[in-house]
Amino acid sequence: MAVKIRLKRMGQKKAPFYRVVVADARAPRDGKFIEEIGYFDPTKEPSVFKVDEEKAKQWLANGAQPTETVNKLFKNANIVK
């Protein structure tokens, strides 16, 4: 089973915020997920990104692959080098 760390879109039209979730790669974007590990709100100034670093590092160590966007967020938060 391929596991990905990705964003789940929530919020209203034109006012999105995202939850950082660990999900099976075959599941739909806003569908079933394994665990929620944080959130990202790009509408605030500056953008708000909070994630449970321990859980994120644990999932990465277990082989979960972050998407491009999540990888950039992790690099900005110094979770991944």
ZAKOL-16830 format. One record per atom (N, C-alpha, C): residue in three letters; x, y, z. Coordinates in steps of 0.2 Angstrom, whole numbers, padded with zeros to 4 digits, always signed. Layout:
ALAXYZ
...
//
This chain:
MET+0004-0006+0000
MET+0000+0000+0000
MET+0004+0006+0000
ALA+0004+0010-0005
ALA+0007+0017-0005
ALA+0004+0022-0001
VAL+0008+0025+0004
VAL+0005+0030+0008
VAL+0008+0037+0006
LYS+0004+0042+0006
LYS+0006+0049+0004
LYS+0004+0053+0010
ILE+0008+0058+0011
ILE+0006+0064+0015
ILE+0004+0070+0011
ARG-0002+0072+0011
ARG-0004+0077+0006
ARG-0009+0081+0010
LEU-0012+0086+0006
LEU-0017+0091+0008
LEU-0024+0089+0007
LYS-0028+0090+0011
LYS-0035+0089+0010
LYS-0039+0096+0011
ARG-0042+0098+0005
ARG-0045+0104+0005
ARG-0051+0105+0009
MET-0052+0110+0012
MET-0058+0111+0016
MET-0060+0119+0015
GLY-0065+0121+0018
GLY-0067+0128+0018
GLY-0072+0130+0013
GLN-0074+0136+0012
GLN-0079+0138+0007
GLN-0076+0140+0001
LYS-0080+0141-0004
LYS-0077+0143-0011
LYS-0073+0149-0010
LYS-0068+0150-0013
LYS-0063+0155-0013
LYS-0060+0157-0006
ALA-0061+0153-0001
ALA-0058+0153+0005
ALA-0056+0147+0008
PRO-0051+0144+0004
PRO-0049+0137+0006
PRO-0044+0137+0012
PHE-0044+0132+0016
PHE-0039+0130+0020
PHE-0038+0122+0020
TYR-0032+0120+0022
TYR-0030+0113+0021
TYR-0028+0109+0027
ARG-0030+0103+0027
ARG-0028+0099+0033
ARG-0022+0094+0030
VAL-0017+0093+0033
VAL-0011+0089+0031
VAL-0013+0082+0034
VAL-0014+0077+0029
VAL-0016+0071+0031
VAL-0012+0065+0028
VAL-0012+0060+0031
VAL-0008+0054+0029
VAL-0014+0049+0026
ALA-0013+0048+0019
ALA-0018+0044+0016
ALA-0015+0039+0011
ASP-0019+0034+0009
ASP-0018+0029+0004
ASP-0018+0033-0002
ALA-0013+0031-0007
ALA-0012+0035-0013
ALA-0018+0034-0018
ARG-0022+0029-0017
ARG-0027+0027-0021
ARG-0034+0031-0019
ALA-0034+0034-0013
ALA-0040+0037-0010
ALA-0041+0044-0014
PRO-0047+0046-0014
PRO-0048+0053-0017
PRO-0045+0058-0013
ARG-0044+0064-0016
ARG-0041+0070-0012
ARG-0044+0072-0006
ASP-0051+0072-0006
ASP-0054+0074+0000
ASP-0058+0068+0003
GLY-0056+0062+0002
GLY-0059+0056+0004
GLY-0056+0053+0010
LYS-0056+0047+0011
LYS-0054+0043+0016
LYS-0046+0044+0018
PHE-0044+0045+0024
PHE-0037+0046+0026
PHE-0036+0042+0032
ILE-0029+0041+0033
ILE-0027+0037+0039
ILE-0027+0041+0045
GLU-0023+0047+0045
GLU-0022+0051+0051
GLU-0021+0058+0049
GLU-0024+0063+0053
GLU-0023+0070+0052
GLU-0017+0072+0056
ILE-0012+0075+0053
ILE-0006+0077+0057
ILE-0005+0085+0057
GLY-0009+0089+0054
GLY-0009+0096+0054
GLY-0013+0100+0050
TYR-0012+0106+0049
TYR-0016+0111+0045
TYR-0012+0116+0042
PHE-0015+0119+0036
PHE-0011+0124+0032
PHE-0017+0129+0030
ASP-0016+0136+0032
ASP-0021+0141+0030
ASP-0017+0146+0026
PRO-0018+0146+0019
PRO-0014+0151+0015
PRO-0018+0158+0015
THR-0024+0158+0017
THR-0028+0164+0017
THR-0026+0170+0022
LYS-0023+0168+0027
LYS-0020+0172+0033
LYS-0014+0176+0030
GLU-0012+0181+0033
GLU-0006+0185+0031
GLU-0002+0185+0038
PRO+0004+0182+0039
PRO+0007+0177+0034
PRO+0003+0170+0035
SER+0005+0166+0030
SER+0001+0159+0030
SER+0003+0156+0037
VAL-0002+0152+0039
VAL-0002+0148+0045
VAL-0001+0141+0043
PHE+0005+0138+0046
PHE+0006+0130+0045
PHE+0008+0127+0051
LYS+0004+0123+0054
LYS+0005+0119+0060
LYS+0005+0112+0059
VAL+0010+0108+0061
VAL+0010+0101+0060
VAL+0013+0098+0066
ASP+0011+0092+0068
ASP+0014+0088+0073
ASP+0020+0085+0070
GLU+0026+0088+0072
GLU+0033+0086+0069
GLU+0034+0079+0071
GLU+0033+0076+0077
GLU+0034+0069+0078
GLU+0031+0064+0074
LYS+0024+0066+0073
LYS+0020+0061+0069
LYS+0023+0061+0061
ALA+0024+0068+0059
ALA+0027+0068+0052
ALA+0033+0064+0051
LYS+0038+0065+0056
LYS+0044+0062+0055
LYS+0043+0054+0056
GLN+0039+0052+0060
GLN+0037+0045+0061
GLN+0034+0042+0054
TRP+0030+0046+0051
TRP+0027+0043+0045
TRP+0032+0043+0039
LEU+0036+0048+0039
LEU+0042+0049+0034
LEU+0047+0043+0035
ALA+0048+0041+0041
ALA+0053+0036+0043
ALA+0050+0029+0041
ASN+0043+0028+0041
ASN+0040+0022+0039
ASN+0038+0022+0032
GLY+0041+0027+0028
GLY+0040+0026+0020
GLY+0035+0030+0017
ALA+0031+0035+0021
ALA+0026+0039+0018
ALA+0030+0044+0013
GLN+0027+0045+0007
GLN+0030+0050+0003
GLN+0026+0057+0003
PRO+0029+0062+0004
PRO+0025+0069+0004
PRO+0024+0071-0003
THR+0019+0074-0005
THR+0018+0077-0011
THR+0022+0083-0012
GLU+0023+0086-0018
GLU+0027+0092-0019
GLU+0026+0098-0014
THR+0019+0099-0014
THR+0017+0105-0010
THR+0019+0104-0002
VAL+0017+0098+0000
VAL+0019+0096+0007
VAL+0026+0096+0008
ASN+0030+0094+0004
ASN+0037+0094+0004
ASN+0040+0101+0005
LYS+0037+0105+0001
LYS+0040+0112+0002
LYS+0038+0115+0009
LEU+0032+0114+0011
LEU+0030+0116+0018
LEU+0034+0113+0023
PHE+0036+0107+0022
PHE+0040+0103+0027
PHE+0047+0106+0027
LYS+0050+0108+0021
LYS+0056+0111+0021
LYS+0056+0118+0024
ASN+0051+0122+0023
ASN+0050+0128+0027
ASN+0050+0128+0034
ALA+0047+0122+0036
ALA+0046+0121+0044
ALA+0052+0117+0047
ASN+0057+0116+0042
ASN+0063+0112+0045
ASN+0062+0105+0047
ILE+0057+0102+0044
ILE+0055+0095+0046
ILE+0059+0090+0041
VAL+0060+0092+0035
VAL+0064+0088+0030
VAL+0069+0093+0028
LYS+0075+0090+0026
LYS+0080+0094+0023
LYS+0080+0094+0016
//
